[in-house]
């Protein structure tokens, strides 16, 4: 069996702003978090996450928080990249309660993974349109921090 190899694409820090609660839907407790911006930096690209992205969070009955995020990244050389990712965050109820209260929790105490894809018209960054990526996250009081890796 082949081994999966990755390399760091970038680390991204986001600031979450207003969160609206839609309430309990047939799928779970739905909330929409607005991204107030952020930054990313890695060996091949760096820049900012533009204000106005969103995360359609779903609190499932099994205790899993399901993420559905759309962001626009702007590189330091003014290229735009769409970043979409789905993800899952879960852990022991006491740990999740601490996260929800805004406490800093050791990321080893909970599971937080994402599967980003990218879309860009930029010739320089067109290679992003053709890769699979995975992310490992942790939550700070102001928002998430992700280490995003290209799957080689």
N, C-alpha and C positions, 0 to 999 in steps of 0.2 A: 504494500500500500504506500502511495506517495505521501510525503510529508507536506503540510501546508506551510509555505513560507510567506512572510510579510516584511514590509519595510515601512517605517514611519512616513506618513504623508504630511501630517501636521498635527499640532495641538491647537484646539479651539476652545475659547472661553466665551460663554454667552451670558448676557444679562437679560433676565426675564422681568417683564413689566407687569402690566395688568393681566389678571386672570379672570375670565368670565366662566361662571358655572351654568351649563345648560340644564343640569339636573340629571335624574335617572332616566336613561333611555332603555330600550330593550337590550342593549349591548352592555350597559353598565353606567357608571357615573361619568358623564362627559364634561370636561373642562377645556377651555381654549386659552392658552397662554400666548401672549404677544411677546416677541423677542425685541428688546430695545437696543440691540446691537451687540457687538463683540469683536473679537480679533482672532486671527489664526496665524500660525507660523510653522513652517517646516523647511526641509532642505531644498524643495523645488518651488515653493510658492508661499507667499504671506500676504496679509492684508486685513480687511475688516469684514465682519458680518454686518450687513446693512440692517437698519431699523425696519421693522414691519414684517418680519417673518413670523410664523406661528407654529404652535404645537397643539394638535388636537389630541389631548390626553384622554385616555379611557381607563378609568378605575374598574377593573374587572372583578367579578364575584369571587374569583380565586385569589384575590389579593395582589395580582399583577397590575402594574401601571404600564399600559401600552402607549407608546409614543408614535406620532405621525407628524413629522416636521418638514416644513419647506422654508428654505432660507435663500437669500441672495448674498453671495460672497463677492467682494470687490478686491482684486489683487492690488498690490502696491504699484503696479504699472497700469492701473485703470481698466482691467479686463473684468467682465462680469461672468460669474459661474453660478448656476442654479445647483443647489444641494438639497436633496430630498432624502430623508431616512426614516425608517421604521425602527422601533427598538422596544426593549422590555426592561423594566426595573422592578425588582422584588427582593424581599428579604424577610427576616423574622418581624412580626408585627411591632415589637418594641423598637427595633432599629428604624423601621419605616416611620413610626411615630416621631422619633427623634429628628429624622430628616424633615418631616412635615412641620416640625416646630422651628426649623431653621438652624438646627444644631449642625456642627461639623462632625461627620461620622466617617470613620475609617472605611475606605472603599472596599476593603476585604470583607466587610460585614454584610454586604449586599451585592446582588447581581445587577449590572447595568451595562447592556450591550446594544449596539446599533449596527445597521446595515445601510450605509450611505451609497447613493448613486449621484452622478454629476451630469450636468448638461451645460455646454457652452458653445458659443459661436466663435470664440477666440481660436485662431490658428495656433498660437503659442501653447495654449492649454488644451487643445483638442484631444490629447492623449487621455485626459480625464473622462471623456465620453466612452472610452473603451476599457475601463478597469472596473473591478469589483473591489469594494473597500469594506472594512469592518472597524467598528469603534468600541472603545472601552471608556465608560464615563464614570464620573463621580459628581455628586451634587454639593455645591456650596450654597450659602444663604442667598446670594444674588443670582444664582443660576448654575447650569451645568458646565463642566469642563470635560472635554473629550480628547482622547488620543486616537487619531484616525490613521489606520494602516492600509496601505495598498496590498492586496493579495497578489503575490507574484506568480 
